[in-house]
Amino acid sequence: MLEEARTLPSVALEMLTVGEHMSPEVRINVGGPSRMDEWAPKIVEMRRRKPPVGWNEIGRITGLGCGNSYTAWKRFVQATETQPDDSKDEDGREENAVSA
C-alpha cells in the first residue's frame, strides 16, 4: 500500500507522454475548492434572507443534502465571523449571554 502512495495513477502517467514524446509541462490539480466550499457563501446568503431559506430547500438546491449544507454554512461563518447568526436570539443577543 505504501508503494502505491508513492506513484501517480495510470491516468496521470499517461498525461506525461504524448505518443512517443514527453510533454514539456504537465499540471495536475491535486486539490481545489470542494462543492461544499463553492456553495458555502451562497448558503450563507440564503440563510440571511428574511425569511431564511430552510435547510431542506438548501439541500435540494445545492445537492449537498441538509447535513453537508449546514456543515458548509457553519465552517464558512466560523471562518469569516465571530458568531454564526443562528447562535443569536430574535433580538440579536447571544443565546447563552448573561444579562446584567
C-alpha positions in Angstrom: 0.0 0.0 0.0 2.8 2.4 0.8 4.4 1.8 -2.5 1.2 2.7 -4.3 1.0 6.0 -2.5 4.4 7.0 -4.0 3.3 6.6 -7.6 0.9 8.5 -9.8 -2.3 6.9 -11.0 -2.0 5.5 -14.5 -4.2 8.3 -15.9 -1.7 10.9 -14.7 1.2 8.9 -16.0 -0.5 8.7 -19.4 -0.8 12.5 -19.4 3.0 12.8 -19.1 3.6 11.3 -22.6 2.0 12.3 -25.8 2.7 9.5 -28.3 6.4 8.9 -28.1 7.3 12.4 -26.9 7.4 13.7 -23.4 5.1 16.6 -22.6 7.1 19.7 -21.8 4.8 20.7 -18.9 2.1 18.9 -17.1 -0.1 20.4 -14.4 -2.0 18.1 -12.1 -4.7 19.7 -9.9 -4.4 17.7 -6.7 -6.8 19.8 -4.8 -9.1 22.7 -5.1 -12.3 24.0 -3.6 -14.8 21.3 -2.9 -18.5 21.6 -3.8 -19.1 22.5 -0.2 -16.5 25.3 -0.4 -18.1 26.6 -3.6 -21.6 26.6 -2.2 -20.8 27.9 1.3 -21.1 31.7 0.6 -24.3 31.1 -1.3 -25.7 29.1 1.6 -24.8 31.9 4.0 -26.7 34.3 1.7 -29.7 32.1 1.6 -29.8 31.7 5.4 -29.5 35.5 5.8 -32.6 36.2 3.8 -35.8 37.2 5.6 -37.3 34.7 6.0 -34.2 32.4 5.7 -34.3 29.6 3.2 -34.9 26.3 5.1 -32.3 23.6 5.3 -34.4 21.1 3.3 -34.7 23.6 0.5 -31.0 24.5 0.6 -30.1 20.8 0.5 -32.4 20.4 -2.6 -30.9 23.5 -4.3 -27.2 22.6 -3.7 -27.5 18.8 -4.0 -25.4 18.6 -0.8 -28.2 17.4 1.5 -29.1 19.1 4.8 -26.2 18.0 6.9 -23.5 18.9 4.5 -25.2 22.2 3.7 -25.2 23.0 7.4 -21.6 22.0 7.7 -20.6 24.2 4.8 -22.6 27.1 6.3 -21.0 26.6 9.8 -17.4 26.4 8.5 -17.8 29.5 6.3 -19.4 31.5 9.1 -16.8 30.5 11.7 -14.1 31.4 9.3 -15.5 34.8 8.4 -17.3 36.0 11.6 -17.1 35.7 15.3 -20.5 34.1 15.8 -23.0 32.4 13.5 -26.3 34.2 13.1 -28.2 31.1 14.4 -26.5 31.5 17.8 -28.4 34.7 18.5 -31.9 35.1 19.6 -34.5 37.2 17.7 -33.2 40.4 19.4 -29.7 39.8 18.2 -28.4 38.8 21.6 -26.3 35.7 22.1 -28.5 32.9 23.5 -26.0 32.0 26.2 -25.1 35.5 27.2 -25.8 36.6 30.8 -27.8 39.8 31.3 -26.6 42.5 33.6 
